[in-house]
Amino acid sequence: MTFRRVANPDRPLRVVQVGAGGMGQAWLRNVAENPDVELVGIVDLSPAAAEAGAAVAGDPAIPTSTDLGELLSRVEADAILDITVPVAHHPVTTDALFRGLPVLGEKPAAQTVAEALSLAAAAEVTGELFMVSQSRRYNDQLVALKQQAGQLGDVGLVTTEFAKAPHFGGFREQMDNVLLLDMAIHPFDSVRYLLDREPLSVYCESFNPSWSWYRGDAAATAVFEFTGGARYVYTGSWCAPGHETSWNGSWRVSGAAGTALWSGDDAPTIDVPDGPAAEAGAFESVGSDITGSLASFVRALRTGETPDGEVHGNVMSLAMVEAAIESKDAGRRILLDDVLERALAEALAAEARDDVRDRLANWGSVRRALGEVRQAV
Ligand SMILES: NC(=O)c1ccc[n+]([C@@H]2O[C@H](COP(=O)([O-])OP(=O)(O)OC[C@H]3O[C@@H](n4cnc5c(N)ncnc54)[C@H](O)[C@@H]3O)[C@@H](O)[C@H]2O)c1
């Protein structure tokens, strides 16, 4: 999608951050460390959170408010960071886009695929960039793994094993489908990047081990079919003490000519039995985690180059989560196309804005609208 550039390299990008909770504080530190960005205000429904955020940002006098419109009547901004809870992503980001401001928002794009489609259409109507910060994409080891995958011939199977045993307390221990909703979107997004292909279907089972300290299912196994026939198998547990994997999980990429392995923490390794693998090519660092996504957002606004995480390209990662949950509820294989088409119908029925609804109604196929050009099905 083409979007309006905010191209003034002579001064930093002026941002207002909405949401200053746990992750919001990490973002405020991230912004403070990036000379290309200047924080001009903080919005949070909780004045105490906004004030605590101002202290974390190192400027207790920074303007704060409980309302974005009110704050924008006092400060000039070039862009918005939406670091609110998922239920607020749709209203906050829609509001910002229609105020003529591009948005960098925390994952997930929205609470549901239907809301994410509405945001993609809102970005089209306004011509503003909406980028989702899918932070685990910004990892040079993952880029190196993708390079190695390119040397394996046809890739047929990718697996991720995830095993952690954190005691978070709070909302995660109470939510439904905690592993699939809160964590699995990261590897689901990463495998789309790794394969440069899109998912077609999924069969998933999830369950809660007898010793789990979570209310919702803390363990799951999902088998996805991708375009070209490759399979992706994800097995994860959030109540798996002992021999824990990294936070990225442990990856195996199996191709016709060999295999690549990635622990998620160390440089990936490649084994091509019938001939040496080519030397890894040099590539520009993508940065790390939210540092990388913020740099990518600034670069996109200055150059017009579509960033990883632009909402149209990100929706399918959320659709993988929704499809996996639908599969485990229904006890059968689910087609991603069915999830997308149902989400479009839901988005049309729920849309409050005529201009966004008209745009959605003109989409026809959701896959085409999302600009899926990677691999023909
Ligand atoms: N990338 C990662 O690794 C990672 C890690 C943790 C959280 N997250 C994501 O970051 C986001 C925020 O999570 P968190 O842990 O900081 O949540 P949190 O509950 O700690 O903080 C959210 C803040 O947003 C504020 N808020 C909610 N609705 C608002 C609205 N409409 N307007 C203004 N402020 C509003 C709340 O008052 C709260 O201060 C979530 O989308 C979460 O999924 C990502």
The ligand as an SDF file (V2000), in Angstrom:
LIG
                    3D

 44 48  0  0  0  0  0  0  0  0999 V2000
    5.9830   -7.5770   21.8390 N   0  0  0  0  0  0  0  0  0  0  0  0
    5.9810   -8.1310   23.0280 C   0  0  0  0  0  0  0  0  0  0  0  0
    6.8210   -8.9420   23.3330 O   0  0  0  0  0  0  0  0  0  0  0  0
    4.9240   -7.7160   24.0140 C   0  0  0  0  0  0  0  0  0  0  0  0
    5.0940   -7.9860   25.3910 C   0  0  0  0  0  0  0  0  0  0  0  0
    4.0880   -7.5330   26.2780 C   0  0  0  0  0  0  0  0  0  0  0  0
    2.9700   -6.8610   25.7960 C   0  0  0  0  0  0  0  0  0  0  0  0
    2.8250   -6.6560   24.4580 N   0  0  0  0  0  0  0  0  0  0  0  0
    1.6390   -5.9500   23.9000 C   0  0  0  0  0  0  0  0  0  0  0  0
    1.6790   -4.5890   24.3440 O   0  0  0  0  0  0  0  0  0  0  0  0
    0.3410   -4.1040   24.5270 C   0  0  0  0  0  0  0  0  0  0  0  0
    0.2240   -3.4820   25.9240 C   0  0  0  0  0  0  0  0  0  0  0  0
    0.4460   -4.4890   26.8880 O   0  0  0  0  0  0  0  0  0  0  0  0
    0.8330   -4.1380   28.3960 P   0  0  0  0  0  0  0  0  0  0  0  0
    1.4040   -5.3900   28.9740 O   0  0  0  0  0  0  0  0  0  0  0  0
    1.6290   -2.8800   28.4270 O   0  0  0  0  0  0  0  0  0  0  0  0
   -0.6270   -3.8430   29.0430 O   0  0  0  0  0  0  0  0  0  0  0  0
   -0.9190   -2.9940   30.3700 P   0  0  0  0  0  0  0  0  0  0  0  0
   -2.2640   -3.4040   30.8070 O   0  0  0  0  0  0  0  0  0  0  0  0
    0.2390   -3.1190   31.3320 O   0  0  0  0  0  0  0  0  0  0  0  0
   -0.9200   -1.4590   29.8850 O   0  0  0  0  0  0  0  0  0  0  0  0
   -1.8550   -0.9500   28.9670 C   0  0  0  0  0  0  0  0  0  0  0  0
   -2.0750    0.5300   29.2660 C   0  0  0  0  0  0  0  0  0  0  0  0
   -2.9540    1.0560   28.2610 O   0  0  0  0  0  0  0  0  0  0  0  0
   -3.8800    1.9290   28.9210 C   0  0  0  0  0  0  0  0  0  0  0  0
   -5.0890    1.9980   28.0750 N   0  0  0  0  0  0  0  0  0  0  0  0
   -5.9980    1.0120   27.8580 C   0  0  0  0  0  0  0  0  0  0  0  0
   -6.9470    1.4470   27.0130 N   0  0  0  0  0  0  0  0  0  0  0  0
   -6.6170    2.7170   26.6780 C   0  0  0  0  0  0  0  0  0  0  0  0
   -7.2090    3.6970   25.8380 C   0  0  0  0  0  0  0  0  0  0  0  0
   -8.3300    3.4480   25.1560 N   0  0  0  0  0  0  0  0  0  0  0  0
   -6.6090    4.9020   25.7470 N   0  0  0  0  0  0  0  0  0  0  0  0
   -5.4820    5.1790   26.4350 C   0  0  0  0  0  0  0  0  0  0  0  0
   -4.8830    4.2890   27.2560 N   0  0  0  0  0  0  0  0  0  0  0  0
   -5.4340    3.0760   27.3710 C   0  0  0  0  0  0  0  0  0  0  0  0
   -4.1120    1.3090   30.2850 C   0  0  0  0  0  0  0  0  0  0  0  0
   -4.6000    2.2670   31.1990 O   0  0  0  0  0  0  0  0  0  0  0  0
   -2.7280    0.7930   30.6360 C   0  0  0  0  0  0  0  0  0  0  0  0
   -1.9550    1.7790   31.3370 O   0  0  0  0  0  0  0  0  0  0  0  0
   -0.5880   -5.2930   24.2750 C   0  0  0  0  0  0  0  0  0  0  0  0
   -1.0850   -5.2290   22.9430 O   0  0  0  0  0  0  0  0  0  0  0  0
    0.3240   -6.5050   24.4330 C   0  0  0  0  0  0  0  0  0  0  0  0
   -0.0890   -7.6230   23.6510 O   0  0  0  0  0  0  0  0  0  0  0  0
    3.7910   -7.0450   23.5710 C   0  0  0  0  0  0  0  0  0  0  0  0
  1  2  1  0
  2  3  2  0
  2  4  1  0
  4  5  1  0
  4 44  2  0
  5  6  2  0
  6  7  1  0
  7  8  2  0
  8  9  1  0
  8 44  1  0
  9 10  1  0
  9 42  1  0
 10 11  1  0
 11 12  1  0
 11 40  1  0
 12 13  1  0
 13 14  1  0
 14 15  2  0
 14 16  1  0
 14 17  1  0
 17 18  1  0
 18 19  2  0
 18 20  1  0
 18 21  1  0
 21 22  1  0
 22 23  1  0
 23 24  1  0
 23 38  1  0
 24 25  1  0
 25 26  1  0
 25 36  1  0
 26 27  1  0
 26 35  1  0
 27 28  2  0
 28 29  1  0
 29 30  1  0
 29 35  2  0
 30 31  1  0
 30 32  2  0
 32 33  1  0
 33 34  2  0
 34 35  1  0
 36 37  1  0
 36 38  1  0
 38 39  1  0
 40 41  1  0
 40 42  1  0
 42 43  1  0
M  CHG  2   8   1  16  -1
M  END
$$$$
